[in-house]
């Protein structure tokens, strides 16, 4: 097994189990404990994990943005499930806004069979993914390129998004909480997503089950600003009750 494959497997185990032990991982992969510690060092630097005595716990950092290459390889099954559900909600000819999340990239991949879509995004990856789709109109906000995430940032992003009105804004976030609402890791993310929310007839929040009951650094919006939540697993009853109280539609497999 390649080192990157082992690290990605450890990452997925961290995400699902919330903790790992160095000794167990060393036996499982047939490597030294020092090798596992180096893997955990890398995951900690990337914002995924917090090292503890004898192991590590899932990081849940409120301020760290992971590189797009890592985000795109994380929780892939859940993202495909979410993307498949959202593709059923998008109609030929729709005008859409997509944020720069890895979930939105998977959604873009699932939409390619639709006809005549117009997509506005600040994700370079999504622009590249959709560049060859015949009959679509692809718009980019421009801005200052963030190499780590292949996305644009800066005041130009929110300003450009504010000039357009679309049928659906599809966005993700770092976490949702019953009191704090929708949150993300940085002011720039929040400003862009707020512009999307203001200028869409329907706001679709796409997030996997690990984002529930999490609070990140900056509030994007109260949950009342969203019309539909799409996730990969049925949420807990407290969340379903909260969504019902808000009149918010929840879609899951």
C-alpha positions as a Markdown table, in Angstrom:
| # | Residue | x | y | z |
|---|---|---|---|---|
| 1 | Unk | 0.0 | 0.0 | 0.0 |
| 2 | Unk | 1.2 | 3.5 | -0.9 |
| 3 | Unk | 1.8 | 5.9 | 2.0 |
| 4 | Unk | -0.9 | 8.3 | 0.6 |
| 5 | Unk | -3.4 | 5.4 | 0.4 |
| 6 | Unk | -2.7 | 4.5 | 4.1 |
| 7 | Unk | -3.0 | 8.1 | 5.1 |
| 8 | Unk | -6.4 | 8.5 | 3.4 |
| 9 | Unk | -7.6 | 5.3 | 5.0 |
| 10 | Unk | -6.6 | 6.6 | 8.4 |
| 11 | Unk | -8.3 | 9.9 | 7.6 |
| 12 | Unk | -11.6 | 8.1 | 6.8 |
| 13 | Unk | -11.3 | 6.0 | 10.0 |
| 14 | Unk | -10.7 | 9.2 | 12.0 |
| 15 | Unk | -13.8 | 10.8 | 10.4 |
| 16 | Unk | -16.1 | 7.8 | 11.2 |
| 17 | Unk | -14.7 | 6.7 | 14.6 |
| 18 | Unk | -13.5 | 10.2 | 15.8 |
| 19 | Unk | -10.3 | 8.7 | 17.3 |
| 20 | Unk | -7.4 | 6.3 | 16.4 |
| 21 | Unk | -4.6 | 4.5 | 18.3 |
| 22 | Unk | -1.1 | 4.4 | 17.0 |
| 23 | Unk | -0.5 | 0.8 | 18.2 |
| 24 | Unk | -3.7 | -0.5 | 16.5 |
| 25 | Unk | -2.9 | 1.2 | 13.2 |
| 26 | Unk | 0.7 | -0.1 | 13.2 |
| 27 | Unk | -0.5 | -3.7 | 13.6 |
| 28 | Unk | -3.3 | -3.2 | 11.0 |
| 29 | Unk | -1.0 | -1.8 | 8.3 |
| 30 | Unk | 2.1 | -3.9 | 9.3 |
| 31 | Unk | 4.3 | -0.8 | 9.7 |
| 32 | Unk | 6.2 | 0.7 | 12.6 |
| 33 | Unk | 4.5 | 3.0 | 15.1 |
| 34 | Unk | 6.9 | 5.8 | 14.1 |
| 35 | Unk | 5.5 | 5.5 | 10.5 |
| 36 | Unk | 2.0 | 5.9 | 11.9 |
| 37 | Unk | 3.0 | 8.9 | 14.0 |
| 38 | Unk | 4.4 | 10.6 | 10.8 |
| 39 | Unk | 1.0 | 10.0 | 9.1 |
| 40 | Unk | -0.7 | 11.6 | 12.0 |
| 41 | Unk | 1.7 | 14.5 | 12.0 |
| 42 | Unk | 0.7 | 15.2 | 8.4 |
| 43 | Unk | -3.0 | 14.9 | 9.2 |
| 44 | Unk | -2.6 | 17.3 | 12.1 |
| 45 | Unk | -0.7 | 19.9 | 9.9 |
| 46 | Unk | -3.5 | 19.6 | 7.3 |
| 47 | Unk | -6.1 | 20.3 | 10.0 |
| 48 | Unk | -7.8 | 16.9 | 10.2 |
| 49 | Unk | -6.5 | 15.6 | 13.5 |
| 50 | Unk | -5.3 | 16.6 | 16.9 |
| 51 | Unk | -2.6 | 14.3 | 18.3 |
| 52 | Unk | -3.1 | 12.8 | 21.7 |
| 53 | Unk | -1.1 | 10.5 | 23.9 |
| 54 | Unk | -1.0 | 7.2 | 21.9 |
| 55 | Unk | -3.1 | 8.3 | 19.0 |
| 56 | Unk | -5.2 | 11.1 | 17.6 |
| 57 | Unk | -8.7 | 12.5 | 17.6 |
| 58 | Unk | -10.7 | 14.0 | 14.7 |
| 59 | Unk | -9.7 | 17.6 | 14.4 |
| 60 | Unk | -12.9 | 19.5 | 13.7 |
| 61 | Unk | -10.9 | 22.7 | 13.4 |
| 62 | Unk | -12.9 | 25.9 | 13.3 |
| 63 | Unk | -10.3 | 27.7 | 11.3 |
| 64 | Unk | -8.4 | 25.4 | 9.0 |
| 65 | Unk | -9.3 | 24.9 | 5.4 |
| 66 | Unk | -8.1 | 21.7 | 3.8 |
| 67 | Unk | -6.5 | 21.5 | 0.4 |
| 68 | Unk | -8.9 | 20.7 | -2.4 |
| 69 | Unk | -7.0 | 17.5 | -3.3 |
| 70 | Unk | -7.6 | 16.1 | 0.2 |
| 71 | Unk | -11.2 | 17.3 | 0.5 |
| 72 | Unk | -12.1 | 15.7 | -2.8 |
| 73 | Unk | -10.9 | 12.3 | -1.6 |
| 74 | Unk | -12.7 | 12.5 | 1.7 |
| 75 | Unk | -16.1 | 11.0 | 2.4 |
| 76 | Unk | -16.6 | 10.3 | -1.4 |
| 77 | Unk | -19.5 | 7.9 | -1.0 |
| 78 | Unk | -21.5 | 10.5 | 1.0 |
| 79 | Unk | -20.8 | 13.2 | -1.6 |
| 80 | Unk | -21.9 | 11.0 | -4.5 |
| 81 | Unk | -25.1 | 10.2 | -2.6 |
| 82 | Unk | -25.8 | 13.9 | -2.0 |
| 83 | Unk | -25.0 | 14.8 | -5.6 |
| 84 | Unk | -27.4 | 12.2 | -6.9 |
| 85 | Unk | -30.2 | 13.5 | -4.8 |
| 86 | Unk | -29.6 | 17.1 | -5.9 |
| 87 | Unk | -29.4 | 16.2 | -9.5 |
| 88 | Unk | -33.0 | 15.2 | -9.3 |
| 89 | Unk | -33.9 | 18.6 | -8.0 |
| 90 | Unk | -32.2 | 20.5 | -10.9 |
| 91 | Unk | -34.2 | 21.0 | -14.1 |
| 92 | Unk | -33.1 | 21.6 | -17.7 |
| 93 | Unk | -32.5 | 25.4 | -18.2 |
| 94 | Unk | -32.0 | 26.2 | -14.6 |
| 95 | Unk | -29.7 | 29.0 | -13.5 |
| 96 | Unk | -27.5 | 27.9 | -10.6 |
| 97 | Unk | -24.9 | 29.2 | -8.2 |
| 98 | Unk | -22.4 | 26.6 | -6.9 |
| 99 | Unk | -19.9 | 27.4 | -4.1 |
| 100 | Unk | -16.3 | 26.1 | -4.0 |
| 101 | Unk | -16.9 | 23.1 | -1.8 |
| 102 | Unk | -15.8 | 19.6 | -2.8 |
| 103 | Unk | -19.4 | 18.6 | -2.5 |
| 104 | Unk | -20.4 | 21.1 | -5.2 |
| 105 | Unk | -17.8 | 19.6 | -7.5 |
| 106 | Unk | -19.4 | 16.2 | -7.1 |
| 107 | Unk | -22.8 | 17.8 | -7.8 |
| 108 | Unk | -21.4 | 19.4 | -10.9 |
| 109 | Unk | -20.3 | 16.0 | -12.1 |
| 110 | Unk | -23.8 | 14.6 | -11.6 |
| 111 | Unk | -25.5 | 17.4 | -13.5 |
| 112 | Unk | -23.7 | 16.9 | -16.8 |
| 113 | Unk | -26.7 | 15.1 | -18.4 |
| 114 | Unk | -28.9 | 18.2 | -17.9 |
| 115 | Unk | -29.6 | 20.5 | -20.8 |
| 116 | Unk | -29.1 | 24.3 | -21.1 |
| 117 | Unk | -27.9 | 25.0 | -17.5 |
| 118 | Unk | -26.3 | 28.3 | -16.6 |
| 119 | Unk | -23.8 | 27.9 | -13.7 |
| 120 | Unk | -22.1 | 30.7 | -11.8 |
| 121 | Unk | -19.3 | 29.7 | -9.5 |
| 122 | Unk | -16.1 | 30.9 | -7.9 |
| 123 | Unk | -14.5 | 27.4 | -8.0 |
| 124 | Unk | -11.9 | 27.0 | -10.7 |
| 125 | Unk | -12.3 | 23.2 | -10.4 |
| 126 | Unk | -16.0 | 23.4 | -11.2 |
| 127 | Unk | -15.3 | 25.7 | -14.2 |
| 128 | Unk | -12.7 | 23.2 | -15.5 |
| 129 | Unk | -15.1 | 20.2 | -14.8 |
| 130 | Unk | -17.9 | 21.8 | -16.8 |
| 131 | Unk | -15.9 | 23.5 | -19.5 |
| 132 | Unk | -16.6 | 20.8 | -22.1 |
| 133 | Unk | -20.4 | 20.5 | -21.5 |
| 134 | Unk | -22.1 | 21.5 | -24.7 |
| 135 | Unk | -25.0 | 24.0 | -24.5 |
| 136 | Unk | -24.2 | 25.2 | -21.0 |
| 137 | Unk | -23.2 | 28.7 | -20.0 |
| 138 | Unk | -20.5 | 28.8 | -17.4 |
| 139 | Unk | -19.7 | 32.0 | -15.5 |
| 140 | Unk | -16.8 | 32.7 | -13.1 |
| 141 | Unk | -16.7 | 35.5 | -10.5 |
| 142 | Unk | -13.0 | 36.1 | -10.8 |
| 143 | Unk | -11.0 | 37.3 | -7.9 |
| 144 | Unk | -7.8 | 36.4 | -6.2 |
| 145 | Unk | -6.9 | 32.8 | -6.7 |
| 146 | Unk | -6.3 | 30.6 | -3.6 |
| 147 | Unk | -4.0 | 27.8 | -4.9 |
| 148 | Unk | -4.7 | 25.5 | -1.9 |
| 149 | Unk | -8.4 | 25.3 | -2.8 |
| 150 | Unk | -8.4 | 26.2 | -6.5 |
| 151 | Unk | -11.0 | 28.9 | -5.8 |
| 152 | Unk | -11.3 | 32.6 | -6.1 |
| 153 | Unk | -11.6 | 34.9 | -3.0 |
| 154 | Unk | -11.8 | 38.6 | -2.2 |
| 155 | Unk | -14.5 | 41.3 | -2.5 |
| 156 | Unk | -14.9 | 40.6 | -6.2 |
| 157 | Unk | -16.5 | 37.2 | -5.5 |
| 158 | Unk | -19.4 | 38.5 | -3.4 |
| 159 | Unk | -19.8 | 41.6 | -5.6 |
| 160 | Unk | -20.2 | 39.5 | -8.7 |
| 161 | Unk | -22.5 | 37.0 | -7.1 |
| 162 | Unk | -24.7 | 39.9 | -6.0 |
| 163 | Unk | -25.3 | 41.0 | -9.6 |
| 164 | Unk | -27.0 | 37.8 | -10.7 |
| 165 | Unk | -30.3 | 36.2 | -9.8 |
| 166 | Unk | -30.7 | 32.4 | -10.0 |
| 167 | Unk | -33.2 | 29.6 | -9.6 |
| 168 | Unk | -31.1 | 27.7 | -7.1 |
| 169 | Unk | -28.0 | 28.4 | -4.9 |
| 170 | Unk | -26.3 | 25.1 | -3.9 |
| 171 | Unk | -23.7 | 25.4 | -1.1 |
| 172 | Unk | -22.1 | 23.5 | 1.7 |
| 173 | Unk | -20.6 | 24.6 | 5.0 |
| 174 | Unk | -18.3 | 23.4 | 7.8 |
| 175 | Unk | -21.1 | 22.8 | 10.2 |
| 176 | Unk | -24.7 | 23.4 | 11.3 |
| 177 | Unk | -25.9 | 23.9 | 14.9 |
| 178 | Unk | -29.4 | 24.3 | 16.3 |
| 179 | Unk | -28.5 | 27.7 | 17.8 |
| 180 | Unk | -25.6 | 28.9 | 15.6 |
| 181 | Unk | -27.2 | 28.0 | 12.3 |
| 182 | Unk | -24.9 | 27.6 | 9.3 |
| 183 | Unk | -21.2 | 28.3 | 9.9 |
| 184 | Unk | -18.0 | 28.2 | 8.0 |
| 185 | Unk | -14.3 | 28.7 | 8.6 |
| 186 | Unk | -13.5 | 32.2 | 7.2 |
| 187 | Unk | -15.2 | 35.5 | 6.6 |
| 188 | Unk | -14.6 | 35.3 | 2.9 |
| 189 | Unk | -16.5 | 32.0 | 2.6 |
| 190 | Unk | -19.3 | 33.5 | 4.6 |
| 191 | Unk | -19.6 | 36.7 | 2.5 |
| 192 | Unk | -19.7 | 34.7 | -0.7 |
| 193 | Unk | -22.4 | 32.3 | 0.5 |
| 194 | Unk | -24.5 | 35.1 | 2.0 |
| 195 | Unk | -24.5 | 36.7 | -1.5 |
| 196 | Unk | -25.6 | 33.4 | -3.0 |
| 197 | Unk | -28.4 | 33.1 | -0.4 |
| 198 | Unk | -29.7 | 36.6 | -1.1 |
| 199 | Unk | -29.9 | 36.1 | -4.8 |
| 200 | Unk | -31.5 | 32.7 | -5.2 |
| 201 | Unk | -35.1 | 31.6 | -5.4 |
| 202 | Unk | -34.2 | 28.4 | -3.6 |
| 203 | Unk | -31.3 | 27.8 | -1.3 |
| 204 | Unk | -30.1 | 24.2 | -1.1 |
| 205 | Unk | -27.7 | 23.3 | 1.7 |
| 206 | Unk | -25.7 | 20.1 | 0.8 |
| 207 | Unk | -23.8 | 18.6 | 3.7 |
| 208 | Unk | -22.8 | 15.1 | 4.9 |
| 209 | Unk | -23.7 | 13.7 | 8.3 |
| 210 | Unk | -20.4 | 14.7 | 9.9 |
| 211 | Unk | -21.4 | 18.4 | 9.7 |
| 212 | Unk | -24.4 | 18.2 | 12.1 |
| 213 | Unk | -23.9 | 19.6 | 15.6 |
| 214 | Unk | -20.7 | 21.4 | 14.5 |
| 215 | Unk | -19.9 | 25.1 | 14.9 |
| 216 | Unk | -17.2 | 26.7 | 12.8 |
| 217 | Unk | -15.7 | 30.2 | 13.1 |
| 218 | Unk | -18.1 | 32.5 | 11.2 |
| 219 | Unk | -21.9 | 32.4 | 10.9 |
| 220 | Unk | -23.1 | 32.2 | 7.3 |
| 221 | Unk | -26.8 | 32.5 | 8.0 |
| 222 | Unk | -29.5 | 31.2 | 10.3 |
| 223 | Unk | -31.1 | 27.9 | 9.1 |
| 224 | Unk | -34.2 | 29.9 | 8.3 |
| 225 | Unk | -32.4 | 31.2 | 5.3 |
| 226 | Unk | -32.3 | 27.8 | 3.7 |
| 227 | Unk | -35.2 | 26.0 | 2.0 |
| 228 | Unk | -33.8 | 22.5 | 1.6 |
| 229 | Unk | -31.1 | 20.5 | 3.3 |
| 230 | Unk | -29.7 | 17.5 | 1.4 |
| 231 | Unk | -27.6 | 15.0 | 3.3 |
| 232 | Unk | -26.4 | 11.4 | 3.0 |
| 233 | Unk | -28.1 | 9.9 | 6.1 |
| 234 | Unk | -31.3 | 10.4 | 8.0 |
| 235 | Unk | -30.6 | 13.1 | 10.7 |
| 236 | Unk | -31.5 | 12.6 | 14.3 |
| 237 | Unk | -35.0 | 13.2 | 15.4 |
| 238 | Unk | -34.1 | 16.5 | 17.1 |
| 239 | Unk | -32.9 | 17.8 | 13.7 |
| 240 | Unk | -36.0 | 16.5 | 11.8 |
| 241 | Unk | -38.2 | 18.2 | 14.4 |
| 242 | Unk | -36.2 | 21.5 | 14.1 |
| 243 | Unk | -36.4 | 21.4 | 10.3 |
| 244 | Unk | -40.2 | 20.8 | 10.5 |
| 245 | Unk | -40.6 | 23.8 | 12.9 |
| 246 | Unk | -38.7 | 26.0 | 10.4 |
| 247 | Unk | -40.7 | 24.7 | 7.4 |
| 248 | Unk | -37.4 | 23.4 | 6.0 |
| 249 | Unk | -37.4 | 20.4 | 3.6 |
| 250 | Unk | -34.9 | 17.6 | 4.4 |
| 251 | Unk | -33.9 | 15.2 | 1.7 |
| 252 | Unk | -31.8 | 12.1 | 2.4 |
| 253 | Unk | -31.6 | 8.5 | 0.9 |
